[in-house]
Amino acid sequence: MRNRIYVTQEDFDKLCRLVRGRRAGHSSDQGYLDMLEQELDRAEIVDNHSVPPDVITMNSEVRLKDLDSEDVKAYKLVFPNQSRAENCISILAPIGTAMLGYRVGDVIEWPVPKGIRRLKVLEVVYQPEGAGVGAR
């Protein structure tokens, strides 16, 4: 895993509110919230206009390659209330948390219930900031 990830100020603020709200509500997601907080602690915060276009931000659509199975899949990184749509993955899912802030070419290694997943970021198909989308 890399030491630093990139997170926009807007996403950082929303994710911090998400964590605080879930903790206040005594959510059953405590372990996932801990992982997300750890990722946010190591994040380099950037504004929406200076985030590199190959960085995975919230609501980004990406293609990832599983380095063990060679499968390539498309995902959209979303907030938990949006995760029911097809190919959407919640930021509170282990792989969702892992994706945040990584760049094209990076290999994400993340513990999941069945072991360690190794995913390579092949492409950021859509990034809201790169598309000029403001507050989401």
N, C-alpha and C positions, 0 to 999 in steps of 0.2 A: 504494500500500500504506500502511496505517496504521502509525504508529510503535510502537504498543503493542498487544499481544494479552493475553488473559486465559487463564491455565492454572492448574488446581488444583494444590495442593501434591502431592497423591497422583499425579496424572498427570505432573507435573514429575519427581518422584522415579523413577517407572517409566520415563519416557522417557530420563532421564539414565543409568539402568542399562542400558537397551536400547542406547544409543549406546556406552557403555563396553564392553559385552559384544561388540557387533559389531566394534568397533575392535580389541579384544583377539584376536578370532578372525580378524582380517585379512579381513573380509568384502569382497565386491566392491561393496558399497553405499556406498563412501567418499564419493562426491559427494552422495548423498542424506543421509548422516549429517551432512555439513557443513551442508547446508541446514537440517536439523532443529536442529542446534546453534545456528545463527544465529537461528532463530525462538525458541528457548528463551532465548537471551541477551536478547531484547527483551521477554520475557513479564513481565507483572505477575502474581506468584504470589498466589493467593487460596485460602482454605480451602474445602472442599466445601460448607459451609453458607452461604457468602457469595458464591458464584459466581452472577452474574445468570442467570436461567433462559433467556435468549436467546443464550447463548454456546455455541459448539461445543466440547465436551470429548470426551475419548476415550469411545468407545462411544455417542456421540450419533447419532441418526438425524435427517437434515436434508433439506430440499428446496432445490436450487440451480438457478438459471436461468442458462443460458449466454447472455450478452448479445449474442453474435455470431449464434448460430443460433436463439435464442429457445426452445431445448429446455429443459424442466424435468425434472430427474432427482432421484431420492431416493438418498441414500448413507448408509452407516453408517461412521463413522471408527473403525478398529480397529488393533490391533497386528498386525505382519506375519504371525504364526502363525494369525491369524483371517481373513485376507483372501481365502480361497478361497470363502467363502459369497457368495451372490448379493447384489449391490448394496453389498458391503463394499469399502472402499478403505483400503489400508494407509497408516499414518502415514508410511511411507518412500516412498510414491509422491508425485510432485511436487504433485499436487492435494491429496493427503491432508495433506502437510506444510503446505500453504497454508491449508487449512480450519481448522486448530487455532487456537482462541482468538478467532475472528471472531464477530460478532454479527449477528442479523437486521437486514437493511437494508444491511449492509456489502457492498462490491464487492471481490472478491478478484481481484487481477491477479497472475498467476504465470507465469514462463517454463516452457514444456513443450517437448518435442522438436520440435513443429510450430509454435512461435511463442509468443505470449502468449495465455493463456486469461483471459477476464473472466467471472467468475461472481458473481451476486448471491445472497446468502443470503436466501431467502424465508421459511423457517420452520425452527425447531428442533422437530421432531415429538416427539422423546424425548431427554431429557438425564438420565443416571443420577443426578446430584446433585439435580436438580429432582424426580426421582421418589423421592428418599430412599434410593437405593441406596448402601450404604457401600462398603467395599473390594471392588474388582472383580477 
